[in-house]
Amino acid sequence: MRNAKDFILNLLNFDKDNKKIRDRGWWIGVFFVFLWKIRKVMLRFISFGSGSSGNCYYLFTENDGILIDLGVGVRNLKKHFREYGLSLSKVKHILITHDHADHVKSVGSVSRDFSLQVFSTHQVHVGINNNYCVRNKIAPDLVRIIEKGNTFKLGDFTITSFGVPHDSLDNVGYLIEAEGVVFCLMTDVGHLTDKMREMIGQANYLVIEANYDEEMLKSGPYPEHLKVRIMSGEGHMENSKCAVAIAENATERLKHVWLCHLSEENNHPELARKTVEQVLRSYGLVAGKDFLLDVLKRKTPSGVYELL
């Protein structure tokens, strides 16, 4: 800190005798102080996959990082980290939303390989332990139990978990704050609760499920019992319902929305986007003007977003 301070004072041409800042260095100093502060507090986000083939999200600062869900293969995860110049050594924590395989199949391997604690509810941990797709289980000393509704701190992050209806043993969303930026993720959404509405209202950045188009699902090849399950209150969120959730609960603080967990058979990225945009317009909201709107890719990384 002392070196940084001396560097700034030198740029400012600070006169230690009369305690005045000479005009010559003022704007240079302000500029570098701004850059130094932005670099320090920058929060970033990337999706490594979002859908039934595997889900994994990474939220990180300069010195800390959280993986949210680990449903992608370990080899692919390591490759993606290298491709984006990221280091797995910067990952300090793992959060899990629920126990279905597309969200947890690699959690045991990654947590063991990098000695990372895994945070979720007791029921989610029970489900992970019983899930035959999770070949390498989480080591008992790395299991961390959280309670829905509680707020806790992990490194640079303050995290509040909340319940999300789904037909897993349990499912949670996360509201994560770092340096005044509020990021919210909710996936595999059967229906919206009052608490979820509250979380959307607090978010600057929101990842929310837009799983299927109703007409595509109804006319598609899925068996009837699966269609009923998906459309139920414990299933997944349809495109237009996702849009209504955003429109009715977002505030002026919302800057960016990502649609996640799109079905490969019953949805399409452009269809999801257009449906959401159309519903938003009916509420007087314009995607790209009121806030940014993107669709996360099912099997490839999204690229790194800077959250300011």
N, C-alpha and C positions, 0 to 999 in steps of 0.2 A: 504494500500500500504506500509506503514511504517513497519508493522509486516512482510509482505512478503520480504521486502528488508533486514530487520535485519536477517530473517531466512536464506536468501541466503548468506549474508555476514558471518554468523556464519558457514554455510557449507563450505564456501570458506576459513575459518580461516583467515579472513582479518586482517592484522596488521595495525591498525589505526595510529600508530606512524611513520612507514616508508612507508606506502601506497603500500606495496608489497603483492602479493598473494602468500602464501606458496604453494609449490608443492603438499603437502599432500591433500589439499582440492579442487584443481583445477578441476579435471575431475568430481568429485562428484557434484560440483557446476554447471558446464556446463550442466550436465545431468539433474539436477533438474530445472534449468532455462528453458531448452528445454521442459520438461514435463509441466511446469507451463504455458509456452506460448502456447503450443499445446492445453491444456485444455481450455485456455481462448478463442482461436480463432476458435475452432472446429465448423464446419458447418455440419449439419446432415440432411438426407432426408429419408422420408418414404412415401410410397403410401398405402392408406387404401382401395383402390378400383379403377379400371381403366377399364371402359367399359360402355355399355348402361344400366347396372344395377345400376351404381352409381360411380361417380368420386370424389376423394378427395386426396390431396397431402399435406404434411406437411414439411416445411423447417424451421430448427431451430438452434439456438446457445444456449449457456449456459443460456442466460438471455432473449431471445426474440424468437418469433415464428410467422410464417405466415401460415395460411391455404389457399391453393389454390383450389377453388371449394368445394362445400358442397352438393354433390349429394348422399351421403350415409346416412343411418338412424342415428338419434341422439343416440339411444341406442347402436347401433353397434360401433359408433365412440367412445363413452365413454368407452365401453368394450375394444376396441383396445388400447386406451390410457392407461388403467390400465394394460393390458397384457404386454405392452412394457415399463412399469415404467415411463410413461410420464404424465405430468400434464396439463390439459386444462387451468389452471391458468397462464401458461407460454405463451399461445397464445395471441398475442397482436393485430393481424390484420387479415383481410380476403381479399383475392383477388379473383375475379370471372372472368372467361374467357368469358362465354356467358350464355344466358338465357334459354337454354334447360333444361328440368327437371332433367336429369341425372347428371347435374352439380350444381343445385341450390335448390333442393327440401327441404333441411334442413337449408338453409342459414338464413332464418328469425328466426327460433327457436334458433339456436346456437348464432347468433348475439345478440338476446334479452337476452338469458340466461346468457351470459358472457359479455354483454355490449361492443361488439366488432364492430368497424367501418368496413364497407364493401366498398371496393374500386373497381370500374369498370366504364365503360363509361356511359354516360347518356342513350343511347339506351339500353344497357344491363340492367340497372336499370328499365327502362320502361318495358322491357320484363319480368323481375322478378316480377314486381308488377302486371302484367297482366296474369301471369302463374298460372292456377288453381291448379297445383300440389304443389305450394308453399302456404300451408295453412296459416302459420304464416308469415306475411309479415315483411320486414325489417322496423324497426322503423325509421321515417323520420330523427331523429337526429343522426342516425348511418349511413346514406347514404353519401358516399363520391364519387364525380364525378372526373374522370381522363380523360385526353385527350390523344389519341393515339399518340405515338411519343415523349411524354414528359417523362422526368426523374424526379423522386421524391424520397424522403428519408422517410423511416419508421423505426425508431429505428436503429437496426444494419444493415439494408438493404437499398441498393440503387437500385431502380427499374425503368426499362424502359419498357413501354408497346408498342406493335406494332400490327398492324392489321393482322388478319388471315382470309382468305376467307372461309365463311361457310354460310349456309342458315338460320342462326338465325338472330335476329334483328341486332346483332353486335357480333364480336368475337375478342378477343385479346390474344396475347401471352405475356409472361413476360420474360425479361432478368433481373436477380437478382444478385447483387454483394454483398458479405460480406467478409471482411478481405482479399480481393484480389482474392477470388474464384468466378467464374462466372458460374451461373446456368441458364439454359434456358428451358422453357416449351412452347410447341406449340401442341395443340390438336384440333381435328375436322377440319382437314386441307383440304379444297377443292382443292387448288393448291398453289404452292410456289410462293412467290413474291420476288423481289430483296431485300426488307428490311428483310424478313425472312432468306434469304441466308446470309445476313450480320450478323444476330444474331447467326446463326449456327456457323459462322466463329469465333465468339467471345467466344464461350462457352467452358468451361472446362468440364461441365456436361450437358447433353442434354436429355430431355424427348420429344419424338416426336411420332406422331401417325403412326401406321402401322395397319390400320383398317381391310382391307380385301384382300383376294386373288382373282384375277380377274376371274379365271376359276371357283372357288367355287361359287362366286357371280352369274355368268352368268348361271350356271347349277343348282343353288339352288332354294328354294321354294318361294323366294320373288316375289311379283307381278312386272310386267315390269316397272311400273311407279316408284316404289321404287328403282329398280336397276338403272334406269336412274338417279334418284336423287343422289344416293350414288356415282356413277361414274362421276357425273358432276363436273365442276370447283368450285361449291359451296357445294360439298358433303364431301367426306372423302378421305383419302390418302391410296392408294394401297401399298402393301408390297414392290414391286420392285421400285416404285417411291419414297418411303421413303428412301430406300437404296441409290438411286441416289442422293437424297437431301443431305444425309450425306456425301457420297463419294466426291461429287463435291464442297462441301463448308466447310467441317471440316478442321481444321488446326492441326498442331502438338500439340497444347495446349489441344486438346480434350482428356479426360481421360476415360469417361464412357458414354455410351448411353443406355437409357431405351426405349423400344418400348411400346407405350401405346395405350389404347382404341381399343383393338382387338375385332372384331366382334365374337360373340359366334357361329353364324350360318355360317359365310362366311370366317372364318379364324381358325387357330390353332396355339398355341404358338410355337411348333416346326417347323411348316411350315413357319411361319413368320421369325423365327430366321434363318432357313436354306436359305430362299430366300434372306434375307438381307445379310447374310454371303457370298453367292454365288456372288451377285452383287458387294459387296465390293471387293472380290478377283479379279474380272475383272478389277478393278481400282488399283490393287496392294496393297490393304489394307487387313489386317488380323485381324479379331475380336479376342480379347484375347491377341493380341500382340501390335497392334497399339493403341487400346483402348478396354475397356471392353464393352461387349454387354449383356444386360439382357432384359427379357420380363416381364412386370408388370402383375400381376394377376388381373383377372376381379373382383373377389368378396372377396379376402382375402388380408391381408397386405403383403407387400413385405419384411418386416424386415427393420431395420435401417441401412442406408449406411452412412459412414463417408466420407465427402468431404474435401480433403486436397489440 
